[in-house]
């Protein structure tokens, strides 16, 4: 009897490390972390060129100390009703000296990133944003885009009349080109004014 009890204890002691290792394995091995870290982005600049002209409008978001601390600053985009623009976005981490160009990182890791541009408030029916650049899987990235402004009355840019700009970071969620991930490198509202 003593032999059986000791044998059971020995077997349990041998199985314990195996059970511990098995219980600690990754929950989702089909979608492992690809090692892309979320970027610190302190500066976002949207530059739009009015089609058929050399007119360039820009708006810059700055948050030099990152989340928390001092309040960020927001520039306002001023667009003409009835016009179409070709746009691009530039991303910087100015907490470093010299500043780090995060735009290049997003290009290199395009399969793990996608911008979402959503007009808010009175802009919802007036602006159409179309992403024009794709990753190697032919899914949208959003570093380059067009903006069409429908004709209509003037709109004053504000926190509610703004363009919501989100850069989704896809590590644990597969990118499908339509849905945001649960991780965002940026999520900001750029005020947009529309002139007649």
C-alpha positions, 0 to 999 in steps of 0.5 A: 500500500505504501508503495502505491501511495508513493508511486502516485505522489511520484507521478503527480510530481512528474506531471506537475511541471507538464501541467504548469507549462501547458497552462501557460502556453499562448491562448491564440497561437494562430494569431501571435504577436508580430512584435510590432510595438505601438508607436509614440506619436506626438505630432500629426500633420495632415497636408491637403493639396486642392486638386487642379491648384497648388493650394496646400492646407495643413493642420497639425496636432501636437502633444509634445509630452504624450498622453497626460501632462500638458494639453495638446494643440490642434490646428484647423483644416480650412477647405473649400466647398465643392473642392477635392483634395489629395492628402497625406499624413505625417507622423512624428515622435518629437519626444526624441532628439532628433525627432523620429519619423513614425510615418516611415515605420507605419509604411514598413509595418503597413500590414499592422496599421490602418487609418480611419477618417470619420467626419463628425458633426456637420461634416458627416454629410459633407466630407468623403475621405477615400484611402488611396494607398494599400499594403502588400495584402491590398488592404487600405493603409491611409497615409495617402487619401483624397477628400471630397467636400460637397457644396453647401453652406459654411461650417465652422471647425470645432471639437464637434465639427471635426475629422476623427483620425484614428490609426489602428494598430493590428497586433492581436486582431487580424486586419481586414480593411474594414474594422478598427482594432482594439489598439490605436496609436492615435485617436484625435479630432482635427477641427475642419472649417468649410468655406463657400 
